[in-house]
Amino acid sequence: MTEEKRKMWQFPWRYKESIAIVLGTITIGFILQLITGKFNFLMFGSPVNLIVGGVMILFLVLFSFARKNPVYQWFSGVPFAVSLIGGLLVLGIVMGLTPQLLKFDPHDTSIFTKLGFRQVTSSWAFILIYFLTLLSLGALIIRRLIAFNISDYAFYFNHIGLWLLLFAAGLGAADMKRYVMHVQEGEVEWRVYNDNGDVLELPIAIQLNDFVMEEYPPKLTIIDRQTGDAQPKSKPDYYQIDEKRPKASVFDWDIVVEEYIHEAIRKSDSTYYHMPMPGSSPAAKVKATNKTTGKLSEGWICGGSMSQLYMVLPLDSQYCMVMTQPEPKRFMSDILVVSKEDGEAQTQLEVNKPLKLGNWVIYQYGYDNRAGKASTYSSFELVYDPWIYPVYAGIILLALGSVCLLWVGNKKRRKENDME
């Protein structure tokens, strides 16, 4: 006798049914996206996210009483989990291939925008799959905890860590706030502007004691006096000033930097002297010799600043040598931060070296680009995330689980080798 072929939607459900339900969920998400627009995460602001999280946990606990039911077995089983991961992977690929936007263009009516491809993490399809993943993963964890076995510690670390990470990162997103604060040197600021241009007073203040910038030496290049194009036009030559390597070749000229002053002020006779003060700018005394004609040109070149004009070195009737603006090497803000809840902290804030104070993380954001090192203010990005600690806990548990899996796998391999 031949075994009767199992019909679809006949228990136990497997991959066909799981894939169909995931695809159906994504389709429902697209329909909701077209009807209502993107999902509004602000609805999950505290205490709503706490209530939703509590309801999810209560549902999982009550649902576990039906763990012998075939629906529960499928919901917490491998086929559905793999299908959900596949759905998240597809949406992740869409997010990677489609430029993500912070704000929609009101005139953008393309199908990709309408379906939420421009903001995948705010689309209904992603939100629905995300919640199903949380529930499915939570059901699996509870089922395994009921049949607790200490030898499954790697599984518990991995899955509980992943669930906690997804739970805190998703539900806590509505409570995360980002602000940009501009602080004048020597002053204290606690106000920021929201997206509507309204002034907000924060429970945290920043005092900017000093702003310091280090710069790379500027570059020299030769431009066309009529068009301003650097030469040669197809691939311009630049020479970054280096006092240890004062000789170079730029376009059709051999140049020698005879003197370089990084913080220079112009004299009345078109020469420069060293004076570290606001408004000073790099200047160099250069000698340029044409490789073909041997014509010699020499003089001072300055890139200029907001306080003094630039100076170029004429080479002939068509070309002249100029100095570019120096690029920032490092900039730092000496600040004092005072929080109503977490006290105060003083630090020298740099790029990629943020300050953490309670639930606040403060980053060096910017400065007055036109003024450069003479900037009178510094900009800071302030991120408030009260869910960051549960996220860290999830990451730590996930990392421990990964290490434990490697340990268990290595242990099993040793046993197999000993048996041989």
C-alpha positions in Angstrom: 0.0 0.0 0.0 1.2 3.5 -0.8 1.2 6.1 2.0 -1.4 8.7 1.5 0.0 12.1 0.7 -0.5 14.6 3.5 -2.8 17.5 2.5 -1.9 21.1 3.2 -3.3 22.5 6.4 -3.5 19.1 7.9 -1.8 18.8 11.3 1.0 18.7 12.1 1.8 21.9 10.1 5.2 22.0 8.6 7.1 24.3 6.2 4.4 24.7 3.6 1.9 26.1 6.1 4.5 28.1 7.9 5.7 29.8 4.7 2.1 30.5 3.6 1.3 32.1 6.9 4.5 34.3 6.8 3.8 35.4 3.2 0.1 36.1 4.2 1.3 38.2 7.1 3.6 40.2 4.9 0.8 40.7 2.4 -1.5 41.9 5.2 1.3 44.3 6.2 1.5 45.7 2.7 -2.3 46.2 2.6 -2.2 48.0 5.9 0.7 50.1 4.7 -1.3 51.2 1.6 -4.4 52.0 3.7 -3.0 53.6 6.8 0.6 54.6 5.9 3.6 53.6 8.0 3.4 52.3 11.5 3.6 55.0 14.1 6.1 53.9 16.7 5.3 56.9 19.0 2.1 55.0 20.0 4.4 52.6 22.0 5.8 55.4 24.1 5.9 54.7 27.9 3.8 53.3 29.6 2.1 51.8 26.5 5.2 49.7 25.6 5.3 48.4 29.2 1.6 47.4 29.0 2.1 45.7 25.6 5.2 43.9 26.9 3.3 42.7 29.9 0.3 41.5 27.8 2.7 39.6 25.5 4.3 37.8 28.5 0.9 37.0 30.0 -0.3 35.7 26.7 2.8 33.4 26.4 2.3 32.1 29.9 -1.4 31.3 29.4 -0.7 29.9 25.9 1.8 27.5 27.4 -1.0 25.6 29.2 -2.0 24.4 25.7 1.5 23.3 24.8 0.3 19.8 23.8 -2.0 21.4 21.3 -0.8 20.9 17.7 -1.1 24.7 17.1 1.2 25.4 20.0 3.6 22.7 18.8 3.7 24.3 15.4 3.9 27.9 16.7 6.9 27.1 18.8 8.5 24.7 16.4 11.3 24.9 13.9 9.4 25.2 10.6 7.6 28.4 11.8 10.8 29.9 13.3 12.8 29.3 10.1 10.0 30.8 8.0 9.9 33.9 10.2 13.6 34.3 10.0 13.3 33.9 6.2 10.7 36.7 6.2 12.9 39.0 8.3 15.9 38.2 6.0 13.9 39.1 2.9 12.8 42.4 4.5 16.4 43.0 5.6 17.6 42.5 2.0 15.0 45.0 0.8 16.2 47.5 3.4 19.8 46.9 2.3 19.0 47.4 -1.4 16.6 50.4 -1.0 17.9 53.8 0.3 16.3 54.3 3.7 14.9 57.8 4.5 14.3 59.6 7.7 11.5 61.6 6.2 9.3 60.9 3.2 9.1 63.3 0.3 5.4 64.3 0.2 5.6 64.3 -3.6 7.1 60.7 -3.8 4.2 58.4 -4.9 6.4 55.5 -6.1 5.2 52.0 -5.2 8.4 51.3 -3.2 7.5 54.3 -0.9 3.9 53.3 -0.6 4.8 49.7 0.4 7.2 51.0 3.0 10.5 49.9 1.3 12.0 53.4 2.1 11.4 52.9 5.8 11.4 49.2 6.3 11.6 49.1 10.1 8.5 51.4 10.3 6.5 49.3 7.8 3.5 47.2 8.8 5.0 44.1 7.2 8.1 44.3 9.4 6.2 45.1 12.6 3.9 42.1 12.1 6.7 39.7 11.4 8.7 41.2 14.3 5.8 40.6 16.8 5.2 37.1 15.5 8.9 36.3 15.9 8.8 37.6 19.5 5.8 35.4 20.3 7.1 32.3 18.6 10.5 32.6 20.2 8.9 33.3 23.6 6.7 30.2 23.3 9.7 28.1 22.4 11.6 29.4 25.4 8.7 28.7 27.9 8.2 25.2 26.4 11.8 24.4 27.0 11.9 26.0 30.4 9.0 23.8 31.5 11.0 20.8 30.6 14.1 22.3 32.1 17.4 20.5 31.7 20.6 22.0 33.0 22.5 20.5 30.0 20.6 22.9 27.7 22.2 26.0 29.3 23.6 27.1 25.9 20.1 27.1 24.4 18.7 29.1 27.3 21.5 31.7 27.1 21.1 32.1 23.3 17.4 32.2 23.0 16.6 34.2 26.1 19.3 36.7 25.1 17.9 37.0 21.6 14.4 37.4 22.9 15.4 40.1 25.4 17.4 41.9 22.7 14.5 42.0 20.3 12.0 42.8 23.0 13.9 45.8 24.4 15.2 47.2 21.1 11.7 47.0 19.5 9.4 48.2 22.3 12.0 50.6 23.6 12.4 52.4 20.3 9.5 54.8 21.0 11.2 56.0 24.2 14.5 56.8 22.5 15.0 60.5 21.9 17.6 62.2 19.9 18.5 65.9 20.1 21.2 68.2 18.7 22.3 71.0 21.1 24.5 73.9 20.1 26.5 75.4 23.0 28.5 78.7 22.8 31.9 78.6 24.3 31.9 79.7 28.0 28.1 79.3 28.3 25.6 76.8 29.6 22.7 75.3 27.5 19.8 73.0 28.2 17.5 73.9 25.4 17.0 72.2 22.0 14.7 72.4 19.0 12.3 69.7 17.9 11.4 68.9 14.3 8.7 71.6 14.4 11.1 74.3 15.5 9.7 74.5 19.0 12.1 75.0 22.0 12.3 72.1 24.4 13.9 72.3 27.8 15.8 69.1 28.8 16.6 67.8 32.3 20.3 67.9 31.3 22.6 70.9 30.7 26.0 71.2 29.0 28.6 73.9 29.8 31.2 74.3 27.1 34.5 75.3 28.7 36.7 75.2 25.6 36.7 74.0 22.0 40.0 72.7 20.5 40.8 71.6 17.0 44.0 70.1 15.5 44.4 70.4 11.8 46.4 68.6 9.1 48.7 70.8 7.0 46.9 72.2 4.0 47.5 71.3 0.4 49.0 73.2 -2.6 47.6 72.9 -6.0 47.6 74.9 -9.3 44.4 76.3 -10.8 43.3 77.9 -14.0 42.9 81.7 -13.2 39.8 81.9 -15.4 37.9 78.8 -14.5 39.3 78.0 -11.0 39.7 74.4 -12.0 42.6 72.5 -10.4 45.2 71.2 -12.9 45.4 68.9 -14.6 41.6 69.0 -14.9 41.2 65.2 -15.5 43.2 64.3 -12.4 44.3 67.3 -10.3 47.7 67.3 -8.5 47.8 68.1 -4.8 50.8 68.4 -2.5 50.2 68.2 1.2 52.7 70.4 2.9 55.3 68.4 4.8 58.3 70.2 6.4 60.3 67.0 6.3 59.6 66.7 2.5 59.6 70.3 1.3 60.1 69.5 -2.4 57.4 68.3 -4.8 56.2 68.4 -8.3 52.7 69.8 -9.1 51.4 69.8 -12.6 54.2 71.5 -14.8 56.0 73.0 -11.8 58.7 71.9 -9.4 58.0 73.5 -6.0 59.9 74.1 -2.8 58.3 75.1 0.5 60.9 77.4 2.0 58.9 78.3 5.1 55.6 77.2 6.6 53.6 78.8 9.4 50.5 76.9 10.5 49.1 79.8 12.6 50.0 82.9 10.6 48.9 86.6 10.5 49.6 88.8 7.5 51.9 91.8 7.7 51.4 94.9 5.7 54.2 94.0 3.3 52.5 90.7 2.2 54.6 88.5 4.4 53.4 86.5 7.4 54.5 85.9 11.0 53.5 83.3 13.6 50.7 84.4 15.8 48.4 81.8 17.4 45.1 83.7 17.7 41.6 83.5 16.5 41.6 84.2 12.7 45.1 83.0 12.1 45.5 80.6 9.1 48.3 78.5 7.5 50.7 80.3 5.2 53.7 79.2 3.3 56.6 80.8 1.4 56.9 78.9 -1.9 59.3 78.8 -4.8 57.9 77.4 -8.1 59.9 76.6 -11.3 58.3 75.7 -14.6 59.7 72.4 -15.8 59.6 73.5 -19.5 60.5 77.2 -19.5 62.4 77.4 -16.3 60.4 80.4 -15.2 60.7 81.1 -11.5 57.9 82.4 -9.3 58.2 82.8 -5.5 56.2 84.4 -2.8 53.7 83.7 0.1 50.5 81.7 -0.2 47.7 81.7 2.3 44.4 79.9 2.4 42.7 82.7 4.3 40.1 82.6 7.1 37.1 84.5 8.2 39.4 87.2 9.6 42.0 87.6 6.7 42.0 87.3 3.0 43.6 84.5 1.1 46.7 85.0 -1.0 47.7 83.2 -4.2 51.0 82.9 -6.1 50.8 84.0 -9.8 52.7 81.6 -12.0 52.0 83.0 -15.5 49.1 84.6 -17.4 47.0 81.4 -17.2 47.8 79.6 -13.9 48.4 80.4 -10.2 49.1 78.4 -7.1 46.7 78.3 -4.2 46.4 76.7 -0.8 43.4 74.6 0.2 41.7 74.9 3.6 43.3 72.6 6.2 41.2 69.5 7.1 40.4 68.8 10.7 42.6 66.1 12.3 40.9 66.1 15.7 38.5 68.3 17.5 37.5 68.1 21.2 35.1 69.9 23.5 35.9 70.3 27.2 32.4 70.1 28.8 30.7 69.9 32.1 27.4 68.0 32.0 24.8 68.4 34.7 21.7 66.1 35.0 18.8 66.4 37.4 18.7 62.6 37.9 22.3 61.5 37.5 24.4 64.3 38.9 27.3 65.8 36.9 30.3 64.8 34.9 33.2 66.6 33.3 35.1 65.2 30.3 36.9 66.1 27.1 34.4 64.9 24.4 35.8 63.7 21.1 34.3 61.9 18.0 33.8 58.2 18.8 34.5 58.9 22.5 31.0 59.7 23.9 30.0 60.4 27.4 27.4 58.2 29.2 25.5 59.7 32.1 22.6 57.6 33.3 20.3 57.0 30.4 21.9 59.8 28.3 24.7 59.3 25.8 26.3 62.5 24.5 28.3 62.6 21.3 30.6 65.2 19.7 28.4 66.2 16.7 29.9 69.3 15.0 31.1 72.9 15.1 31.1 76.0 12.9 32.6 74.6 9.7 33.2 78.0 8.2 35.2 79.2 11.3 37.1 76.0 11.7 39.3 76.0 14.8 38.0 79.5 15.5 34.5 78.1 16.1 32.8 79.8 19.0 30.3 77.0 19.5 30.2 73.2 19.6 27.3 70.9 18.7 26.4 67.8 20.6 24.0 64.9 19.9 22.1 63.8 23.0 20.6 60.3 22.9 18.1 59.3 25.6 17.5 55.5 25.8 16.0 54.1 29.0 16.0 50.6 27.5 19.7 50.4 26.8 20.4 48.2 29.8 18.0 45.4 28.8 19.5 45.6 25.3 23.0 45.2 26.8 21.8 42.3 29.0 20.4 40.6 25.8 23.7 41.0 24.0 25.7 39.6 26.9 23.4 36.5 27.2 23.6 36.0 23.5 27.4 36.2 23.5 27.5 33.8 26.5 25.3 31.4 24.6 27.5 31.5 21.6 30.6 30.7 23.7 28.7 27.9 25.4 27.7 26.4 22.0 31.3 26.4 20.9 32.3 24.7 24.2 29.6 22.1 23.9 30.4 21.3 20.3 34.1 21.0 21.1 33.3 18.7 24.0 31.1 16.4 21.8 33.8 16.3 19.2 36.4 15.2 21.8 34.1 12.4 23.0 33.6 11.2 19.4 37.4 11.2 18.9 37.9 9.3 22.2 35.3 6.6 21.1 37.1 6.1 17.9 
